[in-house]
Amino acid sequence: MGFDKKILELSRTIYQTSVMAHGTKQNPADQIDKIRGMIREFIRTEVVPYELTNQEKLTFILKNEAMICEAIGKGHKATDQDEFQKTREKMRKYRIELGIIKEK
């Protein structure tokens, strides 16, 4: 997924989250914290990924592995030029940095 598409997706999610919070009896502070978390995660994984902690790298790997597996379960055929390629490259890089796999 391209950077612009991810920004658009994040913006939609934030908007939908804020609209849902306004229409319900949820605590606004909780919703603000959720939105803050989404923005922080986006910045940490997409804007300045070199600053990720080991735990954040592991979380990135697990979250995206689940997303890719879900897409495959729905019939997605993985190729070197699909929308998950850059994510798979980051996951491989993080696995090497964490010592999960060895660099070839």
Backbone bond lengths (Angstrom), bond angles and torsions (degrees), N, CA, C in turn:
res aa  C-N    CA-C-N  psi(-1)  N-CA   C-N-CA  omega(-1)  CA-C   N-CA-C  phi
1 M - - - 1.449 - - 1.528 107.60 -
2 G 1.333 117.65 130.65 1.452 121.43 -179.24 1.520 112.54 -70.96
3 F 1.327 115.25 160.72 1.461 121.59 -178.01 1.528 111.08 -58.76
4 D 1.351 117.46 -46.06 1.468 120.98 -179.49 1.526 111.27 -60.88
5 K 1.326 115.99 -40.69 1.464 120.10 179.75 1.537 110.12 -66.05
6 K 1.334 116.81 -37.46 1.460 120.35 178.55 1.528 111.29 -67.10
7 I 1.332 116.88 -38.91 1.473 120.43 176.75 1.525 109.72 -62.58
8 L 1.328 116.28 -44.47 1.456 121.03 178.90 1.522 110.74 -61.00
9 E 1.337 116.67 -44.86 1.462 121.06 179.33 1.538 111.41 -62.86
10 L 1.327 116.23 -42.56 1.467 120.48 177.89 1.527 110.44 -62.39
11 S 1.324 116.93 -43.81 1.471 121.22 179.59 1.524 111.51 -61.19
12 R 1.329 116.15 -43.33 1.467 119.88 178.31 1.531 111.12 -62.79
13 T 1.316 115.51 -43.92 1.465 119.93 -179.38 1.519 110.81 -62.45
14 I 1.327 116.69 -43.94 1.470 120.49 178.81 1.521 110.01 -62.57
15 Y 1.328 117.04 -44.80 1.459 120.31 179.18 1.524 111.22 -61.50
16 Q 1.333 116.49 -47.66 1.465 119.99 -179.70 1.522 111.26 -62.68
17 T 1.317 117.18 -39.59 1.457 121.25 178.92 1.524 110.36 -63.77
18 S 1.328 116.68 -42.54 1.463 119.49 -178.78 1.528 111.29 -69.89
19 V 1.339 117.71 -37.14 1.468 120.97 178.39 1.525 110.19 -67.03
20 M 1.346 116.94 -43.35 1.466 120.28 179.28 1.527 110.67 -62.89
21 A 1.330 116.97 -38.96 1.463 120.47 -178.90 1.518 110.37 -66.91
22 H 1.329 116.30 -36.70 1.463 120.01 -178.99 1.520 111.10 -67.62
23 G 1.324 117.33 -33.42 1.458 121.30 -176.94 1.512 114.52 -87.66
24 T 1.322 118.14 -1.34 1.461 121.21 -178.73 1.520 110.05 -122.13
25 K 1.307 114.78 -178.72 1.465 119.32 179.34 1.528 111.74 -97.97
26 Q 1.331 116.09 24.07 1.460 119.44 179.31 1.523 110.55 -70.82
27 N 1.307 114.20 154.20 1.450 120.72 178.17 1.532 109.22 -68.65
28 P 1.343 118.33 121.25 1.469 120.35 -178.97 1.531 112.42 -61.12
29 A 1.305 117.76 -32.28 1.463 120.78 179.85 1.532 110.06 -64.55
30 D 1.340 117.39 -38.49 1.465 120.70 177.14 1.521 110.85 -63.55
31 Q 1.331 116.50 -42.22 1.458 120.34 179.98 1.529 110.66 -66.22
32 I 1.323 116.88 -39.49 1.462 120.53 177.86 1.525 109.86 -63.16
33 D 1.320 116.85 -40.40 1.465 120.79 177.59 1.526 111.20 -63.53
34 K 1.348 116.83 -40.14 1.464 120.11 177.71 1.529 110.71 -62.73
35 I 1.330 116.66 -45.12 1.463 121.35 179.41 1.527 109.95 -63.62
36 R 1.315 116.91 -43.87 1.459 121.14 177.93 1.530 110.21 -59.20
37 G 1.313 116.71 -41.39 1.459 121.23 178.65 1.523 112.19 -63.96
38 M 1.338 116.53 -41.71 1.462 120.30 178.83 1.525 110.70 -62.66
39 I 1.324 116.26 -43.72 1.469 120.34 -179.49 1.527 109.93 -65.88
40 R 1.323 116.30 -43.31 1.467 120.53 179.93 1.529 110.52 -61.67
41 E 1.323 116.72 -44.94 1.464 120.44 179.69 1.526 110.87 -61.91
42 F 1.336 116.46 -42.04 1.461 120.10 179.44 1.527 110.64 -61.77
43 I 1.316 116.32 -46.67 1.463 120.03 -179.42 1.520 110.57 -63.40
44 R 1.327 116.71 -43.62 1.463 120.33 -177.60 1.529 112.74 -68.29
45 T 1.325 117.88 -31.86 1.473 119.22 -177.48 1.520 113.39 -95.77
46 E 1.327 118.58 -25.54 1.462 120.50 -174.32 1.521 114.17 -112.27
47 V 1.317 117.41 -33.63 1.463 119.88 -174.09 1.526 111.35 -93.26
48 V 1.327 117.55 -48.85 1.461 121.56 -179.19 1.528 110.46 -129.25
49 P 1.341 117.24 62.55 1.461 119.14 -175.10 1.526 114.42 -65.21
50 Y 1.329 118.26 -18.31 1.454 120.18 -179.62 1.523 111.84 -69.51
51 E 1.309 118.76 -10.97 1.451 122.34 -179.73 1.526 113.05 -97.60
52 L 1.297 117.74 7.99 1.461 120.25 -179.06 1.519 110.92 -67.03
53 T 1.315 115.66 141.68 1.458 120.12 172.53 1.527 108.16 -79.37
54 N 1.314 117.04 167.92 1.467 120.26 178.19 1.521 111.18 -60.01
55 Q 1.330 116.94 -39.80 1.466 120.32 178.62 1.524 111.08 -63.70
56 E 1.324 117.20 -40.75 1.464 120.76 178.89 1.529 111.20 -67.19
57 K 1.319 116.75 -36.70 1.471 119.82 176.45 1.524 110.05 -63.68
58 L 1.321 116.83 -44.37 1.461 120.77 178.81 1.526 111.06 -63.44
59 T 1.317 116.54 -42.17 1.466 121.14 177.29 1.530 110.43 -61.65
60 F 1.321 116.98 -42.76 1.468 121.46 177.86 1.527 110.16 -58.99
61 I 1.337 116.09 -45.65 1.472 120.70 -179.82 1.521 110.69 -60.65
62 L 1.327 116.75 -50.82 1.467 120.60 -176.02 1.524 112.10 -64.68
63 K 1.322 116.21 -44.11 1.465 120.68 -178.53 1.531 110.96 -62.60
64 N 1.323 116.11 -46.02 1.460 119.55 -177.61 1.517 112.48 -74.86
65 E 1.324 117.46 -31.31 1.467 120.54 175.44 1.528 109.35 -62.52
66 A 1.327 116.32 -42.14 1.467 120.24 178.15 1.533 110.82 -64.39
67 M 1.329 116.70 -40.83 1.465 120.87 -179.79 1.536 110.43 -64.74
68 I 1.331 117.26 -42.49 1.464 120.92 179.38 1.523 110.43 -66.87
69 C 1.333 117.31 -42.02 1.474 120.75 178.55 1.523 111.06 -62.66
70 E 1.322 116.64 -38.32 1.463 120.57 177.74 1.529 110.36 -63.92
71 A 1.329 116.66 -42.60 1.464 120.46 178.74 1.531 110.72 -63.98
72 I 1.322 117.14 -40.26 1.473 121.01 177.97 1.525 110.02 -64.44
73 G 1.328 116.36 -39.39 1.461 120.88 177.36 1.519 112.59 -62.42
74 K 1.335 116.16 -25.32 1.465 120.91 179.04 1.524 112.03 -93.49
75 G 1.362 115.97 8.23 1.453 119.00 174.87 1.512 115.81 105.87
76 H 1.323 118.98 1.30 1.468 121.43 178.72 1.522 110.07 -64.87
77 K 1.317 116.59 135.40 1.463 122.22 176.29 1.532 108.13 -105.07
78 A 1.322 116.03 114.84 1.463 120.74 -178.07 1.527 110.77 -70.21
79 T 1.337 115.93 132.45 1.459 122.61 174.16 1.525 107.88 -137.85
80 D 1.328 115.47 170.21 1.465 119.23 179.68 1.520 112.97 -71.30
81 Q 1.319 117.84 -7.71 1.457 119.29 -176.95 1.526 112.28 -125.49
82 D 1.324 117.24 24.16 1.464 119.21 178.33 1.529 110.44 -86.66
83 E 1.320 115.89 179.57 1.469 120.50 -176.14 1.530 113.80 -68.70
84 F 1.320 117.67 -13.67 1.461 120.82 -179.33 1.533 113.31 -96.77
85 Q 1.323 118.23 0.14 1.463 120.69 -174.01 1.532 112.37 -59.48
86 K 1.315 117.72 -48.73 1.472 120.01 -179.38 1.531 110.84 -63.53
87 T 1.320 116.65 -36.00 1.459 120.68 177.75 1.514 110.25 -65.68
88 R 1.334 117.04 -43.20 1.470 120.24 177.90 1.522 111.23 -62.44
89 E 1.335 117.17 -37.32 1.468 120.74 177.79 1.522 110.82 -64.13
90 K 1.339 117.07 -43.39 1.473 120.87 177.29 1.524 110.76 -63.39
91 M 1.328 115.86 -42.26 1.465 119.73 179.89 1.525 110.35 -61.47
92 R 1.319 117.61 -41.99 1.464 120.76 178.57 1.524 110.54 -63.50
93 K 1.332 116.12 -44.50 1.471 121.18 178.61 1.528 110.53 -58.49
94 Y 1.323 116.43 -46.31 1.467 120.30 -178.94 1.527 111.15 -66.86
95 R 1.336 117.69 -37.13 1.469 120.44 177.86 1.528 110.73 -62.83
96 I 1.318 116.42 -39.07 1.467 120.50 177.23 1.529 109.77 -66.36
97 E 1.337 117.08 -46.31 1.467 121.24 179.86 1.524 111.97 -61.11
98 L 1.330 116.43 -35.00 1.462 120.46 -179.27 1.540 112.38 -84.27
99 G 1.314 116.82 -6.91 1.459 120.20 179.95 1.525 113.69 79.83
100 I 1.325 117.09 16.07 1.465 121.61 179.35 1.527 109.41 -73.86
101 I 1.330 116.00 -39.86 1.464 120.71 175.69 1.526 107.58 -129.40
102 K 1.319 115.61 164.04 1.457 121.18 177.88 1.508 109.52 -101.16
103 E 1.313 115.31 146.48 1.465 120.69 178.49 1.523 108.69 -73.59
104 K 1.315 116.05 139.22 1.468 120.83 -179.54 1.500 110.11 -85.79
